[in-house]
């Protein structure tokens, strides 16, 4: 068994849960938490498991940052498209 402890101030619940969802084929896991940490237990450890976990954690951390940075732009695009559709239907 491999145990990984991550600080909550570094990783959101969204990042952790998405990472763990995609880790399921690699190793069964169990998630626990306390006030300041995420505690993850993997049934299967080893370099392959650790590498894949680190890769996914990095991937979802980046996705979360991009989501926050592009939020206003996405909202503006959606509003413009909806206005255009509304104008065509009017």
N, C-alpha and C positions, 0 to 999 in steps of 0.2 A: 504494500500500500504506500502511496505517495501523498503527502500532505503539502498543500500550498496555502500560504497566508498572504492576503493582499489587503492593503489599507483602503478603507472606504473613501478617503479623501483623494485617492488617485484613480479609482475605478468606480463608475456608476453601476447601479444594479442592472441597467440595460446592457452595458458592456459585458458584465459577468454572466448574465443569463444567456445572452446570445452566444458567447464563447462556449459556455457549457453545453448548450443545445448541439452545437456542431462537434463537440468533443465526444458525444455519446457513442459514435461508431468506434472511436479509438479506445475508450475505457469507460466503464461504468463509474459514476461519480456521485458524491453526496455534498450538498452545500449547507453550511451552517454560517451563522453570523453572530457577532457581538456588537457592541456600540461602535467600535472603530475599525473592525476587520471583517473581511470575508474569509471563511475557512473552508477550503475545498479538499475533499478526500477522493483520490483516484484509486480504483482497485488495481490498475495496472500502471506501474511507473516506468522509468527508463528514459533514455534519450529521445526516442521517437515520440513518446507521450509529452515530454517536457517541451520538445521543439514545436510540436503541433499546438500545444496550449499557448506558448509564447507567440506563435505566428497569428493565431486567431485573436488573442488578446490585443495585439498590435493592430490588426485589421479592424476590429470593432471599435477600438479607441479612436482610430483615424476616421472611421465612418461617423462616429458621434461628433467629433470636432467639425467635420465638413457639414454635417447636418445643421449644427448651430451657426456656422459661418455663412451658410447659404439660405437660411430661413427666410429672410426678408426678400431676397431675390425670387425664391420659389413662390412666396405669397403674392408678389407683384405679377409674376407670370400667370398664376392661376386666376387672379382678379381680372387681368386683361383678357384672357381667354373666355372667362365667363361673361364679361361685358360684351365681347364680340358675339358670342352665341346669343345673348339676350337681345342685342341690336338686330341680329338677323331674324330672330323670331318675332320681333315687334312690328 
